[in-house]
Amino acid sequence: MKTVKIKIDDARNLAISALTNHDISTDEANTIATVYIEAELRGKKSHGLQLLPPFIERFPASDIKIITESKNKFFVDGGCK
């Protein structure tokens, strides 16, 4: 697998764009992107941006609800049935 390096702000904007293009609100997209970027920055790539495509595929935007949010976590009802 090829490694690609991009600036943090570019990665965040790319994630937000991908999420909002799938009808996720800008606020929710920003929160989700921030969580994935923070995981990458902490070296937890297994919890980072690689999860974005499956997240978008699995959770229809109309069913996603952020239940609670704090500084270091958020709880999402993804609407999986």
N, C-alpha and C positions, 0 to 999 in steps of 0.2 A: 504494500500500500504506500502510495506517495504522500509525503508530508507537505502540507501547504501552510505557510506562515502568513497571517494577515494581522493588521492592527486590531486591538481590542474593540475600539469603537466601530470598525468596519464589520467585525464579527457580530457585534450586538445589533447593528443596523440590518445586517443580512438576516439574522434570526427574526427580528421584529417584522421585517418585510415579508418573510416566508409565512409567519403566523397571521399577519393582517391580510395577506392575500388569500387566506383560508377562512376569512370572516371572523377572526378573533379580534376583539376590541384592542385598540392601541394600548390602553392601560394594562389589560391582561397580557398582551404580547410583550410589553416592556417588563412586566414582572417575571414571566416565564423565561425570557431571554436573559435577564439578569441572573436568575438562578443557574442556568446552564453555563453562562460565562464565569460566574463565581466558582463553579465546580472545576472548570478548566483551569482557572488561575490557581486553584488550590492543588492542582495535580490529580484531581479525581476525574480523569477523562471518562471513566465508565458512567459517570453521572453528568456528563457534559453535553456538548453540542451533538455528539453522535446520536443522542436520543431524540433530537428534534424531528427528523423525518418519521420515525415510528410514532412519535407523539401526535403529529399532524394527521397521520393515516388512521390511528386508532380512535381518536376522540373528535367526533364531529363538533364543530364550533358551537352549535346551538345547545349542546349538552354540557359544555364545560362551565363549571362554577367554582370560583375561588371561595372556599368556605371561611378560612382564617388565614391571616398573614402576620408574620412577625419579622424581626431583623434577619433571622437565619433560617427560616423555613416558611413554607406555606402548605396548606392542606387543600387539595383540589378534589372536587367531585367530577370525575371525568365522564360520567354518564354511560359507562360501559354496562352493557346488559348481558 
